[in-house]
């Protein structure tokens, strides 16, 4: 006899409402717990997987005033804060921040700087690679990671006046 996952859930659900009065209370609680666990994973597992795919990197170091603006909120940056595609990172007059992206690219921003993560995709097994950032103002130090090694044409740094293609490994940019 084969039991399908949906059938097991249906059996547990029907037992909650149609169990006879001789059934033990502990058995009923186990059934309720099983149904709740299944519902939890059905609801939250897809959003967790999506959140991990959207990850671009994390904040390694923070000094002074540094803020990260996502599509929904602005928050003060702290070490180990996750970065996502679409995030914008701003430093204040006394701020600096070190960022490490999922492909091991390292970016440092000096005081009064702002950078936006326009497009980040690092899935080398499927040859999906992209690193596009917009340098809005300030000073930036850049040490290239795996995307620049595997597909240098996919690394693009946009500035107000020019677009930089990365072919080297280390450089410094100042945008006024």
N, C-alpha and C positions, 0 to 999 in steps of 0.2 A: 504494500500500500504506500503510495507516494503522498507526501504532504507538501503543499506549496506554501511559501511564506505568507501569502495573503489568506490562505485557508487557516493557518495557525492563528493569525491575528483575529480573523472572524470568529474562530472557535473560542478564543479567550474573551473577546468582546461579548459574545452571546452568553457565556458562562456568568458574566457579571450581572446580567439582567434576568436570566432565565434559570438560574441555579435553584435547586430545590432547597427546602429549609433545613435539611440535615447536613448540608455542606459546612465544613469547618470554616470559621472566620479567618484563620491564617491562610487557608487555601485561596479564599476570595481576595485577600490582600496581595498575595503573590500574583494573582491574575491582574489586578489593577496595576501593580507595579510593572508587570510585563508590558501591558498596553501603553502605559505612560512612557516607558523607555523606548518602545518602537516609535511612538509619536514624536518624541524628542529627536531621535535620529533622522526621521523623515523630514522634520522641519528645519533642523539646524545644520545637518551635515552638508547640504548643498551650499549654504551660504558660507560655511567655513572653507570649503574647497575653493569657492570663488574668491574669497578674501586672500587666500594664499597665492592664487594665480596673479592677482593684482599687485602683489608686492614688488617693489623696485629695489629696496635696500633698507638701510637703517642709519640712524644718527649715532656716530661713534663718540664724538666729543662735542661739548658745548661750553662756551665761555661768554658771559655777558648776555645781552638780549638777543635771542634768536626765536623766531616764530615760524611755524609751518601752517600754511593755509591749504586746506583741501577744498573739495567742492562744497562741503557743508559747514566747516568750522575753521577757526583760527585758534591754534594752541601754542603755548610756550614749549619750545623744544626741550627734550630731556634725552639723556643717553639711552640708547637701545630703542628709541621710538621708531616705528616702522614708517617707511616712505612708500608712496604709491604713485603710479602714473597720474599726472594731473596736479600733483602737489607743487606748491611754490614755497621756497625757503627764503626768509629774509633775516638779515642780521642788522642790529642797531649800531649806533656809533661806537659802542664798546664791545660789540659782539663778534664772535667767530665760531665756525662750526666745521666739523669733519664728518663727511658722509662716506659710507661704504655701500656700493651697489652690489646686487646679487651676482654680478659677473666679476667681482673683485675690483672694479673701477673705484678709485679713491678721488674724491673731490673735496677741496677745502675752500671755504668762503671767508674773506676778511671782513672788516667793519664796513657798514653801509653797503651791503651787497644783497643781490636778489637773483635767484635762479629758479626756473620752472622746469619740471620734468614733463616734457611734451609727449614723449613716447619711449617706453622701456619694455623690451621683450627679450627674455633670455631663456630660450628653450633649444639648446644646441642639438639635442637628439633629433628634433624635427626641423632643424635648420631655420628656426624662427629667431632672428636676432635683430634688435634695433635699440639704439641709444641716441635719442634726440633731446637736447636740452636747449633752453633759451636763456642766455646770460643777459639779464636786464640791466644791471648796474653793479659796479664794484670790482673786486679783485678775486680771481679764482685760480687755484692750483689744481692741476688735473694729472692723474697717473692712470693710464689706460689699463683696462682689464681684459677679460676673455673675448668680449665682442670685438674689440679693436684688433685682436690677434686673429680671430676666426673670419671676420668680415669687416675690414677697416672702412669700407664704403658705407657701412650701416651706422657709423658713429658720426653724428653731426652736432656741432655747437653753433647755435644761432645767436648773433648779436644784433643790436639795432642797425649797424652799418654793414655787416658782412656775415657770411656763413662759413664756418671753419670745418674742413674735413680733417679727420685725425689720421695721420699716417705714422706718427711717432709714439713715444710712450709717456713722455713727461713734458709739460709746458705750463706757462703762467699767462693769464689773460687779464687785462685791465679794461673795463668798459666804463667810459665817462658818461 
